[in-house]
Amino acid sequence: MNQILNTIFDSINIIIAKSIKGIPGLMAAIIIIILTRFAAEFISQLAEKLGKNTLKSHSLQILLAKITYVFVWVFGILFAAVLAFPGLRLGDIVATLGLSSVAIGFAFQDIFKNFLAGILLLIQEPFRINDQIIVGEYEGTVESISIRTTQIRTYQGERVLLPNSTVFTSAVQVRTAFNHRRTDLGVGVDYNTPLPKAKAILLKTIYEIDDILETPEPEVDLVNFGDSSIDLIVRYWTAPSQVVVRRVQSEAIMAIKAALDAANINIPYPVRTVYHYNQQEFNDYLPSNSKEYTNHR
């Protein structure tokens, strides 16, 4: 019995001795992790400044800063692990990662997928920071592209975080991809209106509105014989920003209404003809050979 107790006490003493011996390594590892945090932020800022001086693309500047940040963290964690566990070698770490890569892949597949999609978005640049885009039911201004999400600010002042993989695999409408953007504004005029006169008035009105570009030139097309009007479409170009598009559209509607009123050209209301009849006298549900149907005829 005494021999068993002595064995237990010896084992406990060995464990305590190893624990005490490993305390300096653990403390050093904690210090390394803390220093890694500050080093990652500092080196990331240096990489961002270097990117601004050497790279023209803002997206590539962001990508350089993010890759540098992740690399510093990976190096710091590996270094801390070696200090905390002196017997651990880089080969052992690589072997462990190789054996557990399948499990890690399943556990973090969404994170890896979004991370790779974010890198591809930054490299390919289908859109840039401050571009106005539409992804699915969301529309707004791109504020940032992080490791996991693309952040947009909607026109209502709301923040939407979209997974990078969703953005990468979805159809994205970039409204500010070019220097100008076209607006199609529908107008209806009365059937008695001289169409050349109406077209000339609309073109003259559009040319007089500020912020409408002269190149490409505005156009007026006759497109349809409507129920109560002849329909035209006024096509003009402005700067692509949503603020400019909406403001110019409001100005165009007011100017067109004033110009047509001054020329005595009516913008007609829909016209409907309604027929009233006595439902007791006429019944469409009676068969054609019925007595009542014959009497009514």
C-alpha positions as CSV (number, residue, x, y, z in Angstrom):
1,M,0.0,0.0,0.0
2,N,2.8,2.4,0.9
3,Q,4.5,1.6,-2.4
4,I,1.3,2.6,-4.3
5,L,1.0,5.8,-2.4
6,N,4.7,6.6,-3.0
7,T,4.2,6.0,-6.7
8,I,1.2,8.4,-6.7
9,F,3.1,11.1,-4.8
10,D,6.1,10.7,-7.1
11,S,3.8,11.1,-10.2
12,I,2.2,14.2,-8.7
13,N,5.6,15.7,-7.9
14,I,6.8,15.1,-11.4
15,I,3.6,16.7,-12.9
16,I,4.0,19.7,-10.5
17,A,7.7,20.1,-11.4
18,K,7.0,20.0,-15.1
19,S,4.1,22.5,-14.7
20,I,6.4,24.9,-12.7
21,K,9.1,24.3,-15.3
22,G,6.6,25.2,-18.1
23,I,5.3,28.4,-16.5
24,P,8.0,30.6,-18.0
25,G,7.2,29.2,-21.5
26,L,3.5,29.8,-21.0
27,M,4.2,33.4,-19.8
28,A,6.4,34.0,-22.7
29,A,3.8,32.6,-25.1
30,I,1.1,35.0,-23.6
31,I,3.5,37.9,-24.0
32,I,4.2,36.9,-27.6
33,I,0.4,36.8,-28.3
34,I,0.0,40.3,-26.8
35,L,2.9,41.6,-28.8
36,T,1.6,40.0,-31.9
37,R,-1.6,41.9,-31.7
38,F,0.2,45.3,-31.7
39,A,2.8,44.1,-34.2
40,A,0.0,43.0,-36.6
41,E,-1.8,46.4,-36.4
42,F,1.5,48.3,-36.8
43,I,2.8,46.2,-39.7
44,S,-0.6,46.3,-41.4
45,Q,-0.6,50.1,-41.2
46,L,2.9,50.2,-42.7
47,A,1.8,47.8,-45.5
48,E,-1.2,50.1,-46.1
49,K,1.0,53.2,-46.5
50,L,3.4,51.3,-48.7
51,G,0.5,50.1,-50.9
52,K,-0.8,53.7,-51.3
53,N,2.7,54.7,-52.5
54,T,3.2,51.8,-54.9
55,L,-0.3,50.5,-55.9
56,K,-2.9,52.5,-57.8
57,S,-5.8,50.2,-57.0
58,H,-7.4,50.9,-53.6
59,S,-8.7,47.3,-53.5
60,L,-5.1,45.9,-53.9
61,Q,-4.0,48.3,-51.1
62,I,-6.6,46.8,-48.8
63,L,-5.6,43.3,-49.9
64,L,-2.0,43.9,-49.1
65,A,-2.8,45.2,-45.6
66,K,-5.1,42.3,-44.8
67,I,-2.7,39.6,-46.0
68,T,0.1,41.2,-44.0
69,Y,-2.2,41.3,-40.9
70,V,-3.0,37.6,-41.2
71,F,0.6,36.6,-41.9
72,V,1.8,38.3,-38.7
73,W,-0.8,36.6,-36.6
74,V,0.0,33.2,-38.0
75,F,3.7,33.7,-37.4
76,G,3.1,35.0,-33.8
77,I,0.8,32.1,-32.9
78,L,3.3,29.5,-34.2
79,F,6.1,31.1,-32.3
80,A,4.0,31.3,-29.1
81,A,3.2,27.6,-29.5
82,V,6.8,26.7,-29.7
83,L,7.7,28.7,-26.6
84,A,4.8,27.2,-24.6
85,F,5.6,23.6,-25.6
86,P,9.4,23.4,-26.0
87,G,9.3,19.9,-27.4
88,L,7.0,21.0,-30.2
89,R,8.6,21.3,-33.6
90,L,7.5,22.9,-36.8
91,G,7.3,19.5,-38.4
92,D,5.0,18.3,-35.7
93,I,2.8,21.3,-36.2
94,V,2.7,20.7,-40.0
95,A,1.9,17.0,-39.5
96,T,-0.9,17.9,-37.0
97,L,-2.4,20.4,-39.4
98,G,-2.2,17.8,-42.2
99,L,-4.0,15.2,-40.1
100,S,-6.7,17.6,-39.0
101,S,-7.1,19.5,-42.2
102,V,-10.2,17.6,-43.2
103,A,-11.9,18.3,-39.8
104,I,-10.8,21.9,-39.9
105,G,-12.0,22.3,-43.5
106,F,-15.5,21.1,-42.6
107,A,-15.6,23.2,-39.4
108,F,-14.4,26.4,-41.1
109,Q,-15.5,25.9,-44.7
110,D,-17.7,29.0,-44.7
111,I,-14.9,31.1,-43.2
112,F,-12.4,29.9,-45.8
113,K,-14.9,30.3,-48.6
114,N,-15.7,33.9,-47.7
115,F,-12.0,34.6,-47.1
116,L,-11.0,33.4,-50.6
117,A,-14.0,35.1,-52.2
118,G,-13.0,38.4,-50.5
119,I,-9.5,38.0,-51.9
120,L,-10.8,37.4,-55.4
121,L,-13.2,40.4,-55.1
122,L,-10.2,42.6,-54.1
123,I,-8.0,41.3,-56.9
124,Q,-10.6,41.2,-59.8
125,E,-12.3,44.5,-58.7
126,P,-15.8,43.9,-60.1
127,F,-16.6,47.0,-58.0
128,R,-14.6,49.3,-55.7
129,I,-15.0,51.0,-52.4
130,N,-17.7,53.8,-52.6
131,D,-19.3,52.2,-55.7
132,Q,-23.1,51.9,-55.6
133,I,-24.2,48.4,-56.2
134,I,-27.3,46.1,-56.2
135,V,-26.9,42.6,-54.9
136,G,-30.2,40.7,-54.7
137,E,-32.7,42.8,-52.8
138,Y,-30.0,45.0,-51.3
139,E,-28.8,48.3,-52.8
140,G,-26.4,50.8,-51.4
141,T,-22.8,52.1,-51.3
142,V,-19.9,49.8,-50.7
143,E,-18.1,50.8,-47.5
144,S,-15.6,48.0,-47.0
145,I,-14.6,44.5,-48.0
146,S,-13.4,42.5,-45.0
147,I,-12.1,39.0,-44.6
148,R,-15.6,37.6,-44.3
149,T,-18.2,40.2,-45.5
150,T,-18.8,43.0,-47.9
151,Q,-20.3,45.9,-46.1
152,I,-22.7,48.2,-47.9
153,R,-24.7,51.3,-46.6
154,T,-28.2,51.4,-48.0
155,Y,-29.8,54.7,-49.2
156,Q,-32.0,54.5,-46.1
157,G,-28.9,54.7,-43.8
158,E,-28.8,51.0,-42.9
159,R,-25.8,48.8,-42.8
160,V,-25.9,45.4,-44.6
161,L,-23.2,42.8,-44.2
162,L,-23.2,40.4,-47.1
163,P,-21.0,37.2,-47.1
164,N,-18.2,37.5,-49.7
165,S,-19.1,34.2,-51.2
166,T,-22.7,35.4,-51.8
167,V,-21.5,38.5,-53.5
168,F,-18.9,36.7,-55.6
169,T,-21.4,34.1,-56.9
170,S,-24.4,36.5,-57.3
171,A,-25.3,38.9,-60.1
172,V,-24.0,42.3,-59.0
173,Q,-25.3,45.5,-60.7
174,V,-22.7,48.2,-60.4
175,R,-24.5,51.6,-60.9
176,T,-21.4,53.7,-60.7
177,A,-19.2,51.6,-62.9
178,F,-19.0,54.3,-65.6
179,N,-18.8,58.1,-65.6
180,H,-22.4,58.6,-66.7
181,R,-25.8,56.8,-66.3
182,R,-29.0,57.0,-68.3
183,T,-32.5,57.7,-67.0
184,D,-35.6,56.8,-69.0
185,L,-38.5,59.1,-68.2
186,G,-42.0,58.2,-69.6
187,V,-44.4,61.0,-70.7
188,G,-47.8,60.7,-72.3
189,V,-49.5,63.3,-74.4
190,D,-53.0,63.7,-75.8
191,Y,-53.9,62.1,-79.2
192,N,-54.6,65.6,-80.6
193,T,-51.1,66.8,-79.9
194,P,-48.7,67.5,-82.8
195,L,-46.0,65.0,-82.1
196,P,-43.1,67.0,-83.7
197,K,-44.0,69.9,-81.5
198,A,-44.2,67.8,-78.4
199,K,-40.9,66.2,-79.2
200,A,-39.2,69.5,-79.8
201,I,-40.5,70.9,-76.5
202,L,-39.3,67.9,-74.5
203,L,-35.8,68.1,-76.0
204,K,-35.5,71.8,-75.4
205,T,-36.7,71.4,-71.8
206,I,-34.2,68.6,-71.1
207,Y,-31.3,70.6,-72.5
208,E,-32.0,73.5,-70.2
209,I,-31.8,71.4,-67.0
210,D,-28.5,71.6,-65.1
211,D,-26.4,68.4,-64.5
212,I,-27.8,66.7,-67.6
213,L,-24.9,65.8,-69.8
214,E,-24.7,67.0,-73.4
215,T,-22.7,63.9,-74.4
216,P,-24.3,61.4,-74.9
217,E,-27.1,63.5,-76.2
218,P,-30.6,63.4,-74.8
219,E,-33.2,61.7,-76.9
220,V,-37.0,61.6,-77.1
221,D,-38.6,58.4,-78.6
222,L,-42.2,57.7,-79.4
223,V,-42.8,54.2,-78.1
224,N,-46.5,53.3,-77.9
225,F,-50.1,54.1,-78.6
226,G,-51.6,54.0,-75.1
227,D,-55.2,53.6,-74.0
228,S,-55.6,57.3,-73.6
229,S,-52.3,58.8,-74.7
230,I,-49.4,58.6,-77.1
231,D,-46.4,57.5,-75.0
232,L,-43.0,59.0,-75.3
233,I,-39.7,58.3,-73.4
234,V,-37.2,61.0,-72.6
235,R,-33.7,59.5,-72.3
236,Y,-30.9,61.6,-70.8
237,W,-27.6,61.0,-69.1
238,T,-26.3,62.3,-65.7
239,A,-23.5,61.5,-63.3
240,P,-24.0,57.9,-61.9
241,S,-24.5,58.8,-58.3
242,Q,-28.0,58.0,-56.9
243,V,-28.3,61.4,-55.3
244,V,-27.7,63.1,-58.7
245,V,-30.0,60.8,-60.6
246,R,-32.9,61.3,-58.2
247,R,-32.5,65.1,-58.0
248,V,-32.2,65.5,-61.7
249,Q,-35.3,63.3,-62.3
250,S,-37.4,65.5,-60.0
251,E,-36.2,68.6,-61.8
252,A,-37.0,67.0,-65.2
253,I,-40.5,66.0,-64.2
254,M,-41.3,69.5,-62.9
255,A,-39.8,71.2,-66.0
256,I,-41.6,69.0,-68.4
257,K,-44.9,69.5,-66.7
258,A,-44.4,73.3,-66.8
259,A,-43.3,73.3,-70.4
260,L,-46.3,71.2,-71.6
261,D,-48.7,73.3,-69.6
262,A,-47.3,76.5,-71.2
263,A,-47.8,74.9,-74.7
264,N,-51.3,73.8,-73.9
265,I,-50.4,70.2,-74.3
266,N,-52.4,67.9,-72.1
267,I,-51.0,64.9,-70.2
268,P,-54.3,62.9,-70.3
269,Y,-55.8,60.8,-67.5
270,P,-56.7,57.2,-68.3
271,V,-60.2,57.1,-69.9
272,R,-62.6,54.3,-69.2
273,T,-66.1,53.7,-70.7
274,V,-68.6,52.1,-68.4
275,Y,-71.9,50.7,-69.6
276,H,-74.8,50.2,-67.2
277,Y,-77.6,47.8,-67.9
278,N,-80.6,46.2,-66.1
279,Q,-79.3,42.8,-64.8
280,Q,-82.9,41.5,-64.3
281,E,-83.7,42.1,-67.9
282,F,-80.4,40.7,-69.3
283,N,-79.1,37.5,-67.9
284,D,-76.0,36.0,-69.6
285,Y,-76.4,32.8,-67.7
286,L,-79.7,31.8,-69.2
287,P,-79.5,29.1,-71.9
288,S,-80.3,30.3,-75.4
289,N,-83.4,28.0,-75.8
290,S,-85.0,29.1,-72.5
291,K,-88.4,30.7,-72.6
292,E,-87.3,33.9,-70.8
293,Y,-84.4,34.3,-73.2
294,T,-86.8,34.0,-76.2
295,N,-89.3,36.5,-74.7
296,H,-86.6,39.0,-74.0
297,R,-85.5,38.8,-77.6
